[in-house]
C-alpha cells in the first residue's frame, strides 16, 4: 500500500464458489466425455472403421481431453485460492491473485465508471468494476456480502 493509504475493506472469495466457478465447463466436459466414450464404442463395434489410425487416435484422445477440461480448472482454482485477496483502500481497489508468480490488478477509485452485480446466492455475488480510461474490468469473484463493497464504492464517488 502507498504511504498514507487507509484500508477500508478486504475480502477473500468463498472457497467452494471460487473453486467451482467454472461449473458450466465441467458440465460440458462431462457431456464430451460421454459422447467420446459412446463414439469409442461405436468405432470398436464397427470393424471396418477400426482400421483408421486417425479415428482410433481421436477416439482415445477425446475422453482424455474431456477429463482434463473437467478436472484441471477446479484443481488450479483451489491451488490459487489461498493467494487471492481483494482490497479496497481510500484511493484504489486492488486484486491480488495467482500462485507462483503474484499478479496485482488495481483501479483508482476516481476512475470507477460502472459497477455490475451478478448474484449467485442470497449473500454471494460476482462484482465487475470498470474504469474510465481502461477497456479492462476488475472482476471480484465469489464475494460474500458484496453489498458492503458496493456501499463503499458508492460513497467513494
C-alpha positions as CSV (number, residue, x, y, z in Angstrom):
1,X,0.0,0.0,0.0
2,X,1.0,3.6,-0.6
3,X,2.1,5.8,2.3
4,X,-1.0,7.3,4.0
5,X,-3.4,5.0,2.2
6,X,-6.1,3.5,4.5
7,X,-7.7,0.1,4.2
8,X,-11.5,0.3,4.0
9,X,-12.5,-3.2,3.1
10,X,-10.8,-6.6,2.5
11,X,-12.1,-10.0,1.5
12,X,-11.3,-13.4,0.1
13,X,-13.6,-15.3,-2.3
14,X,-15.7,-18.0,-0.9
15,X,-13.6,-21.2,-1.3
16,X,-16.2,-23.6,-2.8
17,X,-17.7,-20.9,-5.1
18,X,-14.2,-19.9,-6.3
19,X,-13.1,-23.5,-6.9
20,X,-16.3,-24.5,-8.8
21,X,-17.0,-21.2,-10.6
22,X,-16.4,-23.0,-13.9
23,X,-19.2,-25.4,-13.4
24,X,-20.5,-25.0,-17.0
25,X,-17.2,-26.1,-18.3
26,X,-17.3,-29.1,-16.1
27,X,-20.8,-30.0,-17.3
28,X,-19.6,-29.6,-20.9
29,X,-16.7,-31.8,-20.3
30,X,-18.9,-34.5,-18.8
31,X,-21.1,-34.4,-21.9
32,X,-18.0,-34.5,-24.1
33,X,-16.7,-37.5,-22.2
34,X,-19.9,-39.4,-22.6
35,X,-20.1,-38.6,-26.3
36,X,-16.4,-39.7,-26.7
37,X,-16.9,-42.9,-24.9
38,X,-20.0,-43.6,-27.0
39,X,-18.1,-42.8,-30.1
40,X,-15.3,-45.2,-29.0
41,X,-17.9,-48.0,-28.5
42,X,-19.3,-47.4,-32.0
43,X,-15.8,-47.4,-33.5
44,X,-14.9,-50.6,-31.7
45,X,-18.1,-52.4,-32.8
46,X,-17.7,-51.2,-36.4
47,X,-14.8,-53.4,-37.5
48,X,-14.2,-51.6,-40.8
49,X,-13.8,-48.2,-39.1
50,X,-11.4,-49.6,-36.6
51,X,-8.6,-49.8,-39.2
52,X,-8.5,-46.0,-39.4
53,X,-5.5,-44.8,-37.4
54,X,-6.7,-41.2,-37.2
55,X,-10.1,-42.2,-36.0
56,X,-8.8,-44.6,-33.4
57,X,-6.4,-41.9,-32.0
58,X,-9.2,-39.3,-31.9
59,X,-11.5,-41.8,-30.0
60,X,-8.7,-42.2,-27.5
61,X,-7.9,-38.5,-27.2
62,X,-11.4,-37.1,-26.8
63,X,-12.1,-38.7,-23.4
64,X,-8.7,-37.7,-22.2
65,X,-9.3,-34.1,-23.3
66,X,-12.8,-34.1,-21.7
67,X,-11.3,-35.4,-18.4
68,X,-8.6,-32.6,-18.4
69,X,-11.2,-29.9,-19.2
70,X,-13.4,-31.0,-16.3
71,X,-10.7,-31.6,-13.7
72,X,-7.8,-29.3,-14.2
73,X,-9.5,-25.9,-13.8
74,X,-11.1,-26.6,-10.4
75,X,-7.7,-28.0,-9.1
76,X,-5.9,-24.9,-10.4
77,X,-8.5,-22.6,-8.8
78,X,-8.2,-24.4,-5.5
79,X,-4.4,-24.1,-5.5
80,X,-4.7,-20.4,-6.4
81,X,-7.4,-19.6,-3.8
82,X,-5.1,-19.0,-0.8
83,X,-3.3,-16.2,-2.7
84,X,-6.5,-14.4,-3.8
85,X,-7.3,-11.2,-1.9
86,X,-9.5,-8.2,-2.7
87,X,-8.6,-4.9,-1.0
88,X,-10.4,-1.5,-1.1
89,X,-8.5,1.5,0.2
90,X,-9.4,5.1,0.3
91,X,-7.6,5.6,-3.1
92,X,-7.9,2.4,-5.1
93,X,-9.3,-1.2,-5.5
94,X,-6.6,-3.9,-5.5
95,X,-7.0,-7.5,-6.6
96,X,-4.2,-9.9,-5.7
97,X,-4.2,-13.4,-7.3
98,X,-2.1,-16.1,-8.8
99,X,0.1,-18.9,-7.4
100,X,3.8,-18.9,-8.1
101,X,4.0,-15.5,-9.7
102,X,1.7,-13.0,-8.0
103,X,-0.5,-10.8,-10.2
104,X,-1.7,-7.5,-9.0
105,X,-4.5,-5.6,-10.7
106,X,-5.6,-2.2,-9.4
107,X,-8.1,0.5,-10.3
108,X,-8.1,4.0,-8.9
109,X,-11.4,4.9,-7.2
110,X,-11.7,8.2,-9.1
111,X,-11.7,6.1,-12.3
112,X,-14.6,3.8,-11.4
113,X,-17.2,4.2,-14.1
114,X,-19.5,1.2,-13.8
115,X,-20.2,-1.5,-11.1
116,X,-22.1,-4.6,-12.2
117,X,-23.5,-7.1,-9.7
118,X,-24.0,-10.8,-10.6
119,X,-25.8,-12.5,-7.7
120,X,-25.0,-16.2,-7.0
121,X,-27.0,-16.6,-3.8
122,X,-28.5,-14.6,-1.0
123,X,-25.2,-13.1,0.2
124,X,-22.9,-14.2,-2.6
125,X,-22.1,-12.5,-5.9
126,X,-19.5,-11.6,-8.5
127,X,-18.8,-7.9,-8.8
128,X,-17.4,-6.4,-12.0
129,X,-15.9,-2.9,-11.9
130,X,-15.0,-0.9,-15.0
131,X,-12.7,2.1,-15.1
132,X,-13.0,5.2,-17.2
133,X,-9.7,5.0,-19.0
134,X,-9.4,1.3,-19.4
135,X,-11.4,-1.2,-21.5
136,X,-10.5,-3.9,-19.0
137,X,-12.5,-4.5,-15.9
138,X,-11.8,-5.9,-12.5
139,X,-13.9,-8.9,-11.5
140,X,-14.1,-9.9,-7.9
141,X,-15.4,-13.4,-7.9
142,X,-17.5,-15.1,-5.2
143,X,-17.7,-12.2,-2.8
144,X,-19.6,-12.8,0.4
145,X,-21.8,-9.9,1.5
146,X,-21.0,-7.8,-1.6
147,X,-23.4,-5.1,-0.5
148,X,-20.7,-3.8,1.8
149,X,-18.3,-3.3,-1.1
150,X,-20.9,-1.7,-3.3
151,X,-21.9,0.7,-0.5
152,X,-18.2,1.8,0.0
153,X,-17.8,2.2,-3.8
154,X,-20.9,4.4,-4.0
155,X,-19.7,6.5,-1.1
156,X,-16.3,7.0,-2.8
157,X,-18.0,8.7,-5.7
